[in-house]
Amino acid sequence: MPRYFFHTRIGDDVVPDPDGLELRDPDQAWQAARTTIRAMMAEPHDQVRLIGACLVVVDAAGDVILEFPFAEAMTPAPGEGPADGRWQ
């Protein structure tokens, strides 16, 4: 399985992911990125600092697979959320 690395870019600073994760494909890397961002944003004191951050996912060769803005990860995916469309 390919290995993907999830580097966090906050402004001009980059927090590297030295270990990465073995995932089956870029779609699974997208899901992992979204889950990671949502977990990081769960801490209220980090939200203001991280809302402008981006998770940059690269493969083992260092090629960028996707860039996932933290703000984008906080919007509901199609079909996600309660049936009445409200979040609790």
HELIX and SHEET records of a PDB file:
HELIX    1   1 PRO A   26  MET A   40  1                                  15    
HELIX    2   2 PRO A   44  LEU A   50  1                                   7    
HELIX    3   3 PHE A   70  ALA A   73  1                                   4    
SHEET    1   A 3 ASP A  13  VAL A  15  0                                        
SHEET    2   A 3 ARG A   3  ILE A  10 -1                                        
SHEET    3   A 3 LEU A  21  GLU A  22 -1                                        
SHEET    1   B 4 ASP A  13  VAL A  15  0                                        
SHEET    2   B 4 ARG A   3  ILE A  10 -1                                        
SHEET    3   B 4 CYS A  54  ASP A  59 -1                                        
SHEET    4   B 4 VAL A  64  PRO A  69 -1                                        
END                                                                             
